[in-house]
Amino acid sequence: MKKLYKPLGLLAIMVFSFYYTEKIAILMQNKSPIMQSINEIENNYKLEAVNASVNDDYIVPGIMGRMINKTKSYVNMKAFGIFNEYYLIFDTIKPDVSLEDNKDKIIKSGNKEKMAVAFLLEDGSEQIKNYLKENKIPASLLITEKTYQNTSYFEQINSDHEKYKNVESLLNKNNQNKNICYLKILGKDLCQKEQKYLVEETFALKGDNLIEAKKNLESGAIIYINNNVKLEHLKLFIKEISFKGLKIMTVSDLISEKN
Protein backbone atom coordinates (compact mmCIF):
# COMPACT_ATOMS: atom_id res chain seq x y z
CA MET A 1 0.00 0.00 0.00
CA LYS A 2 2.86 2.37 0.84
CA LYS A 3 4.29 1.75 -2.64
CA LEU A 4 0.98 2.93 -4.10
CA TYR A 5 0.83 6.12 -1.99
CA LYS A 6 4.17 7.37 -3.28
CA PRO A 7 3.30 7.56 -7.04
CA LEU A 8 -0.16 8.93 -6.21
CA GLY A 9 1.45 11.66 -4.14
CA LEU A 10 3.83 12.53 -6.97
CA LEU A 11 0.92 12.63 -9.42
CA ALA A 12 -1.02 14.96 -7.13
CA ILE A 13 1.99 17.27 -6.81
CA MET A 14 2.39 17.33 -10.61
CA VAL A 15 -1.29 18.12 -11.18
CA PHE A 16 -1.21 20.89 -8.59
CA SER A 17 2.01 22.24 -10.10
CA PHE A 18 0.50 22.39 -13.60
CA TYR A 19 -2.67 24.02 -12.27
CA TYR A 20 -0.71 26.60 -10.26
CA THR A 21 1.62 27.36 -13.19
CA GLU A 22 -1.37 27.87 -15.50
CA LYS A 23 -3.03 30.23 -13.01
CA ILE A 24 0.18 32.26 -12.68
CA ALA A 25 0.50 32.42 -16.48
CA ILE A 26 -3.08 33.68 -16.84
CA LEU A 27 -2.52 36.25 -14.10
CA MET A 28 0.66 37.53 -15.75
CA GLN A 29 -1.06 37.57 -19.16
CA ASN A 30 -3.94 39.67 -17.81
CA LYS A 31 -1.49 42.16 -16.29
CA SER A 32 0.34 42.55 -19.59
CA PRO A 33 -0.08 45.95 -21.32
CA ILE A 34 -0.86 44.05 -24.53
CA MET A 35 -3.76 42.15 -22.94
CA GLN A 36 -5.02 45.29 -21.24
CA SER A 37 -5.10 47.03 -24.63
CA ILE A 38 -6.99 44.06 -26.11
CA ASN A 39 -9.53 44.28 -23.27
CA GLU A 40 -10.03 47.98 -23.94
CA ILE A 41 -10.96 47.53 -27.64
CA GLU A 42 -12.76 44.16 -27.28
CA ASN A 43 -16.28 45.59 -27.56
CA ASN A 44 -15.36 47.67 -30.63
CA TYR A 45 -14.99 44.48 -32.65
CA LYS A 46 -17.76 42.37 -31.14
CA LEU A 47 -20.68 41.58 -33.42
CA GLU A 48 -23.75 39.78 -32.12
CA ALA A 49 -25.00 36.82 -34.15
CA VAL A 50 -28.29 37.30 -36.02
CA ASN A 51 -30.70 34.36 -35.83
CA ALA A 52 -32.20 32.85 -38.96
CA SER A 53 -35.92 33.51 -39.40
CA VAL A 54 -38.09 30.43 -39.97
CA ASN A 55 -41.64 30.69 -41.31
CA ASP A 56 -43.35 27.39 -42.15
CA ASP A 57 -41.33 25.85 -45.03
CA TYR A 58 -39.15 28.93 -45.57
CA ILE A 59 -36.05 30.34 -43.91
CA VAL A 60 -34.11 33.60 -44.11
CA PRO A 61 -30.49 32.75 -43.17
CA GLY A 62 -28.95 34.34 -40.10
CA ILE A 63 -25.55 36.01 -39.81
CA MET A 64 -22.65 34.77 -37.71
CA GLY A 65 -21.36 36.93 -34.90
CA ARG A 66 -17.73 37.72 -34.17
CA MET A 67 -15.59 38.19 -31.10
CA ILE A 68 -11.88 38.59 -30.40
CA ASN A 69 -10.03 35.46 -29.35
CA LYS A 70 -8.06 37.26 -26.68
CA THR A 71 -5.60 34.49 -25.85
CA LYS A 72 -4.63 33.83 -29.49
CA SER A 73 -4.44 37.56 -30.19
CA TYR A 74 -2.20 38.06 -27.16
CA VAL A 75 0.16 35.25 -28.23
CA ASN A 76 0.21 36.65 -31.77
CA MET A 77 1.15 40.15 -30.58
CA LYS A 78 3.55 38.98 -27.87
CA ALA A 79 5.82 37.59 -30.60
CA PHE A 80 6.25 41.19 -31.83
CA GLY A 81 6.35 42.67 -28.33
CA ILE A 82 3.74 45.33 -29.11
CA PHE A 83 -0.04 45.79 -29.31
CA ASN A 84 -1.27 46.11 -32.89
CA GLU A 85 -4.90 45.67 -33.96
CA TYR A 86 -3.70 44.25 -37.27
CA TYR A 87 -2.76 41.04 -35.43
CA LEU A 88 -6.11 40.45 -33.78
CA ILE A 89 -7.55 36.95 -34.19
CA PHE A 90 -11.31 36.40 -34.20
CA ASP A 91 -13.73 33.61 -33.41
CA THR A 92 -17.11 33.30 -35.15
CA ILE A 93 -20.33 32.91 -33.17
CA LYS A 94 -22.94 30.64 -34.69
CA PRO A 95 -26.54 31.91 -34.46
CA ASP A 96 -28.81 30.03 -32.05
CA VAL A 97 -31.19 29.54 -34.98
CA SER A 98 -29.05 28.71 -38.00
CA LEU A 99 -29.53 27.73 -41.63
CA GLU A 100 -27.12 24.85 -41.06
CA ASP A 101 -29.61 23.25 -38.67
CA ASN A 102 -32.58 23.86 -41.00
CA LYS A 103 -31.41 22.72 -44.44
CA ASP A 104 -34.85 21.23 -45.10
CA LYS A 105 -36.25 24.78 -45.31
CA ILE A 106 -36.47 26.82 -48.53
CA ILE A 107 -34.39 29.97 -48.98
CA LYS A 108 -36.26 32.66 -50.89
CA SER A 109 -34.24 35.61 -49.61
CA GLY A 110 -30.89 36.41 -48.05
CA ASN A 111 -30.59 38.32 -44.79
CA LYS A 112 -31.62 41.97 -45.23
CA GLU A 113 -28.79 43.15 -42.97
CA LYS A 114 -26.28 42.30 -45.73
CA MET A 115 -27.64 45.18 -47.81
CA ALA A 116 -27.23 43.13 -50.97
CA VAL A 117 -29.08 41.23 -53.69
CA ALA A 118 -28.10 38.35 -55.98
CA PHE A 119 -28.64 37.62 -59.67
CA LEU A 120 -29.60 34.12 -60.80
CA LEU A 121 -29.20 33.82 -64.58
CA GLU A 122 -30.67 31.57 -67.20
CA ASP A 123 -27.79 30.43 -69.39
CA GLY A 124 -28.95 32.12 -72.57
CA SER A 125 -28.26 35.79 -73.24
CA GLU A 126 -24.60 36.21 -74.18
CA GLN A 127 -25.14 39.98 -74.33
CA ILE A 128 -26.18 40.13 -70.69
CA LYS A 129 -23.42 37.78 -69.57
CA ASN A 130 -20.78 39.79 -71.44
CA TYR A 131 -22.06 43.03 -69.91
CA LEU A 132 -21.88 41.62 -66.38
CA LYS A 133 -18.34 40.29 -66.96
CA GLU A 134 -17.12 43.53 -68.51
CA ASN A 135 -18.47 45.52 -65.57
CA LYS A 136 -17.29 43.02 -62.94
CA ILE A 137 -20.82 42.40 -61.65
CA PRO A 138 -21.10 39.01 -59.92
CA ALA A 139 -23.92 36.59 -60.69
CA SER A 140 -24.85 32.93 -60.39
CA LEU A 141 -25.47 30.93 -63.56
CA LEU A 142 -27.70 27.88 -63.99
CA ILE A 143 -25.71 25.36 -66.01
CA THR A 144 -25.97 21.89 -67.54
CA GLU A 145 -23.29 19.39 -68.50
CA LYS A 146 -23.12 20.99 -71.97
CA THR A 147 -22.78 24.57 -70.71
CA TYR A 148 -20.40 23.91 -67.79
CA GLN A 149 -17.05 25.72 -68.05
CA ASN A 150 -13.97 24.90 -66.04
CA THR A 151 -12.96 28.56 -65.99
CA SER A 152 -16.10 30.64 -65.74
CA TYR A 153 -16.51 34.19 -64.49
CA PHE A 154 -19.84 33.22 -62.95
CA GLU A 155 -20.70 31.08 -59.98
CA GLN A 156 -22.10 27.91 -61.60
CA ILE A 157 -25.16 26.12 -60.20
CA ASN A 158 -26.17 22.65 -61.31
CA SER A 159 -29.54 22.69 -63.09
CA ASP A 160 -29.17 19.51 -65.16
CA HIS A 161 -31.89 17.07 -64.10
CA GLU A 162 -30.81 14.34 -66.54
CA LYS A 163 -27.03 14.60 -66.00
CA TYR A 164 -27.14 15.86 -62.42
CA LYS A 165 -24.44 13.48 -61.11
CA ASN A 166 -22.12 14.28 -64.02
CA VAL A 167 -22.35 18.02 -63.35
CA GLU A 168 -21.82 17.45 -59.63
CA SER A 169 -18.63 15.56 -60.41
CA LEU A 170 -17.38 18.39 -62.62
CA LEU A 171 -18.12 21.02 -59.96
CA ASN A 172 -16.56 18.93 -57.18
CA LYS A 173 -13.46 18.15 -59.24
CA ASN A 174 -12.73 21.85 -59.67
CA ASN A 175 -13.83 22.97 -56.17
CA GLN A 176 -16.72 24.99 -57.62
CA ASN A 177 -19.66 23.28 -55.94
CA LYS A 178 -21.64 25.68 -53.71
CA ASN A 179 -24.24 23.00 -52.87
CA ILE A 180 -27.13 25.16 -54.06
CA CYS A 181 -30.18 23.45 -55.54
CA TYR A 182 -32.67 25.46 -57.60
CA LEU A 183 -36.03 23.93 -56.71
CA LYS A 184 -38.02 24.99 -59.77
CA ILE A 185 -35.82 22.90 -62.05
CA LEU A 186 -34.58 20.04 -59.89
CA GLY A 187 -37.46 19.61 -57.44
CA LYS A 188 -37.48 19.35 -53.66
CA ASP A 189 -37.09 15.56 -53.48
CA LEU A 190 -33.76 15.54 -55.34
CA CYS A 191 -32.48 18.65 -53.56
CA GLN A 192 -33.20 17.22 -50.11
CA LYS A 193 -31.80 13.82 -51.03
CA GLU A 194 -28.54 15.47 -52.04
CA GLN A 195 -28.56 17.61 -48.84
CA LYS A 196 -28.30 20.89 -50.72
CA TYR A 197 -29.39 24.41 -49.85
CA LEU A 198 -32.95 24.70 -51.21
CA VAL A 199 -33.24 27.94 -53.20
CA GLU A 200 -36.06 29.78 -54.97
CA GLU A 201 -35.99 33.28 -56.41
CA THR A 202 -37.65 36.18 -54.59
CA PHE A 203 -38.94 37.43 -57.93
CA ALA A 204 -37.98 37.37 -61.61
CA LEU A 205 -36.91 40.21 -63.87
CA LYS A 206 -38.66 39.54 -67.17
CA GLY A 207 -38.89 41.33 -70.47
CA ASP A 208 -42.06 43.19 -69.49
CA ASN A 209 -41.99 43.82 -65.72
CA LEU A 210 -39.18 46.33 -65.08
CA ILE A 211 -41.40 48.79 -63.18
CA GLU A 212 -42.87 46.05 -60.98
CA ALA A 213 -39.42 44.55 -60.35
CA LYS A 214 -38.05 47.94 -59.24
CA LYS A 215 -40.95 48.25 -56.78
CA ASN A 216 -40.22 44.79 -55.36
CA LEU A 217 -36.50 45.43 -55.03
CA GLU A 218 -35.17 45.26 -51.47
CA SER A 219 -32.17 43.92 -49.63
CA GLY A 220 -31.89 40.13 -49.59
CA ALA A 221 -33.67 39.58 -52.91
CA ILE A 222 -32.66 36.64 -55.11
CA ILE A 223 -33.52 37.91 -58.60
CA TYR A 224 -34.04 35.50 -61.47
CA ILE A 225 -32.94 37.12 -64.75
CA ASN A 226 -34.91 35.72 -67.69
CA ASN A 227 -33.30 35.32 -71.10
CA ASN A 228 -35.80 37.73 -72.66
CA VAL A 229 -34.67 40.69 -70.53
CA LYS A 230 -33.33 43.51 -72.67
CA LEU A 231 -29.87 44.77 -71.78
CA GLU A 232 -31.08 48.37 -71.45
CA HIS A 233 -33.70 47.20 -68.92
CA LEU A 234 -31.05 45.33 -66.93
CA LYS A 235 -28.87 48.45 -66.88
CA LEU A 236 -31.77 50.52 -65.52
CA PHE A 237 -32.44 47.83 -62.91
CA ILE A 238 -28.79 47.83 -61.82
CA LYS A 239 -28.96 51.63 -61.46
CA GLU A 240 -31.97 51.17 -59.15
CA ILE A 241 -29.98 48.68 -57.07
CA SER A 242 -27.15 51.19 -56.72
CA PHE A 243 -29.62 54.02 -55.95
CA LYS A 244 -31.01 51.99 -53.03
CA GLY A 245 -27.51 51.49 -51.64
CA LEU A 246 -27.40 47.76 -52.30
CA LYS A 247 -24.53 45.55 -53.46
CA ILE A 248 -24.76 42.70 -55.94
CA MET A 249 -23.23 39.36 -54.98
CA THR A 250 -23.49 35.68 -55.85
CA VAL A 251 -26.33 33.57 -54.46
CA SER A 252 -23.92 31.58 -52.27
CA ASP A 253 -22.54 34.77 -50.69
CA LEU A 254 -26.01 36.22 -50.16
CA ILE A 255 -27.37 33.14 -48.35
CA SER A 256 -24.15 32.45 -46.43
CA GLU A 257 -24.28 33.11 -42.69
CA LYS A 258 -20.70 34.38 -42.79
CA ASN A 259 -20.52 38.11 -42.19
Secondary structure, DSSP 8 states (H G I E B T S, - for coil): -HHHHHHHHHHHHHHHHHHHHHHHHHHHHHHSHHHHHHHHHHHHH-B--B--EEETTEEE--B-EEEE-HHHHHHHHHTTTS--GGG--EEEE--SS-GGG-TTSEE-B--GGG-EEEEEE-S--HHHHHHHHHTT---EEEE-TTT--SS-SSEEEE--STTHHHHHHHHHHTT----EEEHHHH-HHHHHHTT-EEE--SEEE-TT-HHHHHHH--TTBEEEE-TT--HHHHHHHHHHHHHTT-EEE-HHHHH----
